[in-house]
Amino acid sequence: MRSIVIRWLGLVALCFAELLVFLDNTIVNIALPRMATELNAGTSGLQMVVDVYTLVFAGMLLTGGYLGDRFGRKTVLLIGIAGFAVVSALAAISKDLGQLILARGVLGLFAALVFPATLALVVILFDDLRERSLAVAIWAAVAGIAAALGPVVGGWLLEHYSWSSIFWINVPAGAIALVAVAAFVPASRNPDTGPFDLGGMVLSMAGVSIVVYSVIEAPNHGWLTTRTIGGIALGAAVIAAYIVWEKRFSAPLFDIRLFRDRNFAAAALLLTFGMFALMGFVFLMTQYFQGVKEFSPLETGMRQLPFAFAIMIFAGPSMWLGSKIGGGRTALLGTLLMAVAFWLTIRYDDITSYWSVIAPVMVILALGATLVGGPATLMVLNELSTGQVGAGSAVNDTSRELGGTLGVAVLGSILASVYSSKIATDLAGIPMPEQLHDAATSSMLAGVEASHYLPAPFDVQFGNLVKGAFLEGFHLASLAAGGVAVAAAVAGWLMLRSSPRPSVGAEDPTDLSEPEPSAPVS
């Protein structure tokens, strides 16, 4: 009984550490207006505060998982948590934008040590396959919960404290995570280590970082520009060089031959586009609530809580369904549900009912996210040897991080381009102060804020123009996101196997692998 309690306390510790680093993906966004004022930062500088964390985090994930496999997963996790807490304090006392950007980059580095180690240790901790299924479902749900909790926690902190509070909170939270992991999580490492794969580390970091940077910057420079296409092509070339290197190295960072397994490849694909939809949805809805509905940051966060609660509720049932119909089919169903949720948002406007329309759509999106997250993650893990569980977990995490980055970048680019074109057309020929015009064309939130300083009835008229331009971009971005989700579901369906193949035990109800030979599932 005591060992069972220790295992589940270990899971709580690992999920808390995961929540700590994943929350930093979303909590910073809500503090950007305050940072702009107090640090005298422009738009490009604020964007770098957000993007540098994602860039370093994504680029270092494979390396973080490999270091855990090689030197001890618990050791690397503890180093990551301690470093994350210390650097959070340095971020909180930053005196200028440059110091804050540097601190955010180092935070991404330590987060990359934490994230893959948490999932790897969940697998090690739960050798009973039924327990592992539930544990992985809980781990996967935490990422979705963090996406919704970020605005809540950030909004509450900003109502009571300065922007630095979003970093100070990581210090006591990190201390708690450090003690809990040290007490309840066992040590583990890969006993069969070969030569150190420095070449694989460098190539993987460079390739993923170049692709992620190109995607992040694409909305600013244009998706079809030489800079964007060339950057993505360069990143792809470096990743191709990494693949060649790994095929020839005796003890590779990660066994890339696993991608020949269509279950593994399909699961990674569905995770990528599941996070594309999840983070894209949170990004769009946060702006909709703050701009169109004009809620405060805390009110915005509170209205995303049904999303977090639904993810918690659906986490267990999603794994049960995966054991009945297969993890791949469950993830495909989840991807299609996410598409439906996006397409339901195309009717949103400034009078759309929260409880009868918006909240139910968030619940549908949450159900789709859980049907993808847990089952697809377990499909990835079922293909891995114990020695590669850290690097394999990092593949899962990289898929998630890349998908989330793509979701925000692509949907943000669509939204921004439609909004800027529409608002420029609508304001053409209308005499107004240059400052007011610049505010409206820079962003919807700035335009809505500027409208409050106009006399009636011009305040309402101007605000409606700004909101109308935003909603047009919002609707098109939602249509695009739904289309991407359907395309991912079709691609995943074509990749999955069509007859039973035991992966973790033929009679085991947690076996989420897909049927075998060559015909796609029907």
Secondary structure, 3 states (H helix, E strand, C coil): CHHHHHHHHHHHHHHHHHHHHHHCCCCCHHHHHHHHHHCCCCHHHHHHHHHHHHHHHHHHHHHHHHHHHHHCHHHHHHHHHHHHHHHHHHHHCCCCHHHHHHHHHHHHHHHHHHHHHHHHHHHHHCCCHHHHHHHHHHHHHHHHHHHHHHHHHHHHHHHHCCCCHHHHCHHHHHHHHHHHHHHHCCCCCCCCCCCCCHHHHHHHHHHHHHHHHHHHHHHHHCCCCHHHHHHHHHHHHHHHHHHHHHHHCCCCCCCHHHHHCHHHHHHHHHHHHHHHHHHHHHHHHHHHHHHHCCCCHHHHHHCCHHHHHHHHHHHHHHHHHHHHHCHHHHHHHHHHHHHHHHHHHHHCCCCCCHHHHHHHHHHHHHHHHHHHHHHHHHHHHHCCCHHHHHHHHHHHHHHHHHHHHHHHHHHHHHHHHHHHHHHHHHHCCCCCCHHHHHHHHHCHHHHHHHHCCCCCCHHHHHHHHHHHHHHHHHHHHHHHHHHHHHHHHHHHHHHCCCCCCCCCCCCCCCCCCCCCCCCCCC
